[in-house]
């Protein structure tokens, strides 16, 4: 019987391990991503949970202790958009980050309504189910429109409000998204890897580097979500794009308005509309930042937000 040296055995094991890693990397990028995101959630002090409200199961992240902060993601986003931002807060605050119905891991019934007001009522049902009495509310983009509308509708529930590149008003200067939509092109809906690259460039000044196989996985997920996303976008664009503006005078909670100075989705000029029409507001412009400040500049954005919370 042929004998093998320890060196050849270790070499063989190494080759096998490399082969297995390569197979997982190329054949199961979703597995790798899910393992990575689990660790990032853990590092942020967050665990995944779920709760039922009428007609929906809502999946959410929760962690930390102290005053409660609910974070609401934007169109096409999900709970994990907030991880790097939330990591700066869970040591002092109780953080809850849901996937809105229609997005992420929450229920996505095709025949449900996904208007801003429909989502506001679902956030309220979530708060009741979790027995929250009063909380801080943060929203980005569409999630900002939902958060602002919630604060105007249920003022006694909101301690403070933070709007990050929020939808809901007419900006004095049209954004690149608005101009693109006028030409019949929606850069927020992904149907190919090229579309995904375009989406990243559209949302960030300095796009996050993503390995190609993971990007393909994200693209596959986005393509799967595209039909419902298109229907949701059509629903909110016909009724809700500017619906918050007339309600801004009903917001009584101290409000922080944060905007990336290079936002191509919602023009920075909209920030001044919010600042002017909300009675007790503070405006912060993040330099060299796009539409998602909590992702592109998480530490800086969180620092501004924590300072705001300390003063309110």
C-alpha positions as a printed Julia matrix, in Angstrom:
312×3 Matrix{Float64}:
   0.0    0.0     0.0
   1.37   3.37   -1.02
   2.2    5.67    1.88
   1.5    9.39    1.79
   3.65  12.0     3.52
   2.12  14.47    5.93
   3.0   17.21    3.47
   1.06  15.58    0.64
  -1.92  14.93    2.91
  -2.05  18.58    4.04
  -1.64  19.69    0.43
  -4.51  17.47   -0.65
  -6.72  18.78    2.17
  -5.82  22.35    1.2
  -6.74  21.74   -2.44
 -10.06  20.2    -1.39
 -10.85  23.14    0.92
 -10.05  25.64   -1.84
 -12.26  23.69   -4.23
 -15.13  23.61   -1.75
 -14.75  27.34   -1.09
 -14.76  28.04   -4.83
 -17.89  25.94   -5.31
 -19.7   27.78   -2.51
 -18.51  31.15   -3.78
 -19.72  30.63   -7.33
 -22.62  28.22   -6.84
 -24.07  29.48   -3.55
 -23.45  33.23   -3.23
 -26.76  33.57   -1.38
 -25.44  31.28    1.37
 -22.28  33.38    1.69
 -24.23  36.62    1.77
 -26.69  35.35    4.38
 -23.82  34.18    6.61
 -22.09  37.54    6.24
 -25.23  39.57    6.94
 -25.97  37.46   10.02
 -22.56  38.41   11.4
 -23.06  42.09   10.6
 -26.43  42.03   12.37
 -24.79  40.36   15.37
 -22.01  42.98   15.4
 -24.7   45.68   15.41
 -26.36  44.03   18.42
 -29.46  43.07   16.43
 -31.41  39.83   16.13
 -34.12  38.92   13.63
 -37.69  38.42   14.83
 -41.18  38.42   13.35
 -44.69  39.4    14.36
 -48.12  39.04   12.81
 -50.5   41.9    12.14
 -53.76  41.52   10.17
 -52.96  40.1     6.69
 -49.17  40.39    7.12
 -46.18  38.83    8.8
 -43.58  41.5     9.54
 -39.95  40.5     9.92
 -37.82  42.94   11.9
 -34.48  43.41   13.61
 -34.33  44.32   17.28
 -31.58  45.09   19.75
 -30.23  47.45   22.37
 -31.86  49.0    25.43
 -33.22  52.44   26.26
 -35.6   54.71   24.38
 -37.03  52.98   21.31
 -36.08  54.04   17.79
 -38.0   52.65   14.8
 -36.19  52.89   11.45
 -38.14  52.75    8.17
 -36.37  51.87    4.9
 -37.12  53.28    1.46
 -38.49  51.91   -1.83
 -36.74  48.73   -2.91
 -34.82  48.66    0.38
 -35.01  46.48    3.46
 -34.12  46.35    7.14
 -30.42  45.7     6.44
 -30.04  49.17    4.89
 -29.78  50.45    8.48
 -27.19  48.05    9.94
 -24.1   50.28    9.87
 -26.11  53.23   11.18
 -27.87  51.17   13.88
 -24.54  49.78   15.11
 -23.74  53.3    16.37
 -26.97  53.42   18.41
 -27.73  50.04   19.99
 -25.39  50.65   22.94
 -27.73  53.39   24.18
 -31.07  52.85   22.44
 -33.61  50.1    21.81
 -33.7   49.77   18.01
 -36.45  48.18   15.89
 -36.01  47.92   12.12
 -38.87  46.3    10.17
 -39.08  45.15    6.61
 -42.13  47.01    5.36
 -44.83  44.74    3.93
 -44.01  44.22    0.27
 -40.25  44.27    0.87
 -37.45  42.19    2.35
 -38.58  39.14    4.32
 -42.03  40.45    5.24
 -45.25  39.34    3.54
 -45.73  40.44   -0.06
 -49.34  39.76   -1.07
 -49.71  40.79   -4.69
 -53.22  42.2    -4.27
 -52.54  44.36   -1.18
 -52.43  48.15   -1.15
 -49.0   49.71   -0.64
 -49.82  53.4    -0.47
 -48.03  55.61    2.03
 -51.08  55.72    4.28
 -51.51  51.93    4.11
 -47.93  51.51    5.32
 -48.45  54.14    8.03
 -51.31  52.08    9.46
 -49.15  48.93    9.35
 -46.36  50.68   11.24
 -48.98  51.69   13.81
 -50.22  48.1    14.09
 -46.62  46.94   14.53
 -46.09  49.47   17.33
 -49.25  48.28   19.06
 -48.28  44.62   18.67
 -44.88  45.36   20.22
 -46.6   47.39   22.97
 -44.68  50.58   22.21
 -46.09  53.68   23.87
 -43.9   56.41   22.38
 -40.77  56.23   20.26
 -38.28  58.01   18.03
 -38.96  57.54   14.32
 -36.43  57.62   11.47
 -37.21  57.19    7.78
 -35.31  57.32    4.51
 -36.79  58.19    1.08
 -40.2   56.49    0.82
 -39.67  55.51    4.45
 -39.27  59.22    5.24
 -42.61  59.95    3.64
 -44.16  57.14    5.71
 -42.46  58.38    8.89
 -43.45  62.01    8.32
 -47.05  61.01    7.6
 -47.06  58.84   10.72
 -45.79  61.74   12.84
 -48.5   64.02   11.41
 -51.22  61.39   11.93
 -50.16  60.07   15.35
 -48.27  63.0    16.94
 -48.65  61.63   20.47
 -46.72  58.49   19.53
 -43.58  60.2    18.23
 -40.87  61.61   20.54
 -38.67  62.83   17.7
 -38.66  62.47   13.93
 -35.7   62.16   11.58
 -36.14  62.4     7.81
 -33.21  61.21    5.67
 -33.52  62.27    2.0
 -37.27  61.97    2.41
 -39.97  61.74   -0.2
 -43.28  63.53    0.06
 -42.72  67.09   -1.23
 -42.14  68.89   -4.52
 -38.51  69.96   -4.73
 -37.86  73.43   -6.2
 -35.32  71.82   -8.53
 -36.12  68.57  -10.33
 -33.99  65.55   -9.45
 -32.31  63.29  -12.0
 -34.88  60.64  -11.08
 -37.75  62.99  -11.93
 -36.16  63.88  -15.26
 -35.54  60.21  -16.02
 -39.13  59.26  -15.19
 -40.35  61.94  -17.6
 -38.49  60.01  -20.31
 -40.16  56.76  -19.27
 -37.1   55.25  -17.55
 -37.11  54.22  -13.87
 -33.51  53.68  -12.68
 -34.75  52.32   -9.35
 -36.14  49.1   -10.88
 -33.51  46.45  -11.64
 -33.76  43.93  -14.49
 -30.09  43.13  -15.2
 -26.59  43.32  -13.67
 -26.05  46.5   -15.7
 -29.2   47.95  -14.11
 -27.83  47.06  -10.67
 -24.56  48.87  -11.41
 -26.58  51.86  -12.56
 -28.68  51.73   -9.38
 -25.56  51.81   -7.19
 -24.14  54.79   -9.09
 -27.51  56.51   -8.88
 -27.75  56.13   -5.1
 -24.15  56.7    -4.01
 -21.44  59.24   -4.67
 -18.93  56.45   -4.01
 -20.7   53.13   -4.69
 -20.03  50.26   -2.33
 -17.67  47.64   -3.8
 -19.56  44.37   -4.23
 -18.01  41.1    -5.52
 -19.43  40.16   -8.92
 -21.03  36.87   -7.8
 -22.76  38.62   -4.89
 -23.87  41.37   -7.25
 -25.36  38.68   -9.51
 -27.21  37.3    -6.47
 -28.56  40.76   -5.6
 -29.58  41.24   -9.23
 -31.43  37.92   -9.25
 -33.32  38.93   -6.1
 -34.11  42.37   -7.56
 -35.41  40.88  -10.81
 -37.67  38.6    -8.79
 -38.99  41.61   -6.88
 -39.33  43.86   -9.96
 -43.01  43.18  -10.88
 -44.28  44.01   -7.38
 -41.83  46.92   -7.05
 -43.1   48.4   -10.3
 -46.7   48.1    -9.06
 -45.83  49.69   -5.7
 -43.93  52.5    -7.42
 -46.87  53.16   -9.73
 -49.25  53.23   -6.75
 -47.24  55.7    -4.68
 -46.27  57.87   -7.67
 -49.87  58.53   -8.66
 -51.09  59.44   -5.18
 -48.27  59.84   -2.69
 -45.18  61.52   -4.17
 -46.15  64.9    -2.74
 -48.81  63.89   -0.21
 -46.71  64.73    2.86
 -46.19  68.41    2.05
 -49.69  69.46    3.07
 -49.3   67.61    6.4
 -45.96  69.09    7.48
 -47.61  71.74    9.66
 -49.2   68.91   11.69
 -45.83  67.51   12.76
 -45.18  68.56   16.36
 -42.2   66.35   17.22
 -38.69  67.86   17.07
 -37.48  66.94   13.6
 -34.03  66.36   12.13
 -33.74  66.67    8.35
 -30.66  65.03    6.84
 -29.78  65.15    3.15
 -26.91  64.02    0.97
 -25.66  67.03   -0.99
 -25.36  64.95   -4.18
 -28.67  63.06   -4.03
 -29.76  62.18   -7.57
 -33.02  60.51   -6.49
 -34.53  63.38   -4.47
 -32.94  66.77   -5.04
 -31.33  68.44   -2.03
 -33.51  71.53   -2.59
 -36.4   69.51   -1.11
 -34.63  69.56    2.26
 -35.35  73.26    2.6
 -39.08  72.68    2.06
 -39.14  70.33    5.04
 -37.03  72.7     7.13
 -39.28  75.67    6.34
 -42.64  73.96    6.89
 -41.9   71.85    9.99
 -42.09  74.08   13.05
 -39.35  72.6    15.24
 -36.75  71.38   12.75
 -32.99  71.2    12.26
 -31.32  70.7     8.87
 -28.02  68.87    8.27
 -26.48  68.47    4.8
 -23.97  65.61    4.45
 -21.21  66.45    1.97
 -20.15  64.09   -0.84
 -23.12  61.86   -0.09
 -25.97  60.48   -2.16
 -29.47  59.24   -1.4
 -28.63  56.83    1.43
 -26.61  58.68    4.1
 -27.12  55.92    6.66
 -25.33  53.55    4.26
 -22.79  55.81    2.59
 -21.84  57.93    5.62
 -23.14  55.87    8.58
 -20.81  57.2    11.29
 -21.23  60.85   10.29
 -24.99  60.5     9.92
 -25.29  58.67   13.25
 -23.16  61.32   14.95
 -25.49  64.07   13.73
 -28.5   62.01   14.82
 -27.14  61.2    18.3
 -26.37  64.85   18.9
 -29.93  65.7    17.88
 -31.36  63.08   20.27
 -29.27  64.38   23.18
 -30.71  67.87   22.66
 -34.29  66.63   22.38
